[in-house]
Amino acid sequence: MDIDLVLAPVDGSDQSERAAEYAIAVAERYDADLHLLFVIDERLHQDIDSGDVSATAIAEEHRAFTESIRERFRDVHDGTFETSSATAFSETRLMQTPGSVVLDVAEDVDADFIVVPREERSEGEEAVGRAAIYVIEYASQPVLTV
């Protein structure tokens, strides 16, 4: 298998941190680069808009999470580490879901492998966890769910 770029969609949860660790291991094993995609959930966006959550605090949490993953990646591999973020919903585009966002980014960055967290179904389930089944069903790349 030829893997040049691993995509790891994350949302800052413990499950996505674990998935990022697997993505690092895959990137190291195949001498590949890593792209960390921060997926912003609709509920989080609404909480920021309503003032229930501080956008600055969320941005700082995302930066700290990303930096932690970057350090782990650099500790074991000298490949390229890139990041991006995407909103998991759209007020104008009905078919924009967490899963479709992950697959769109996978295509845009030309990812060869995707590692996505898969969470148990629950009321508090995050965007990336909800995306796992969609990504498994529709991705053209190999997918590892953890």
Disulfide bonds with the S-S distance in Angstrom:
none
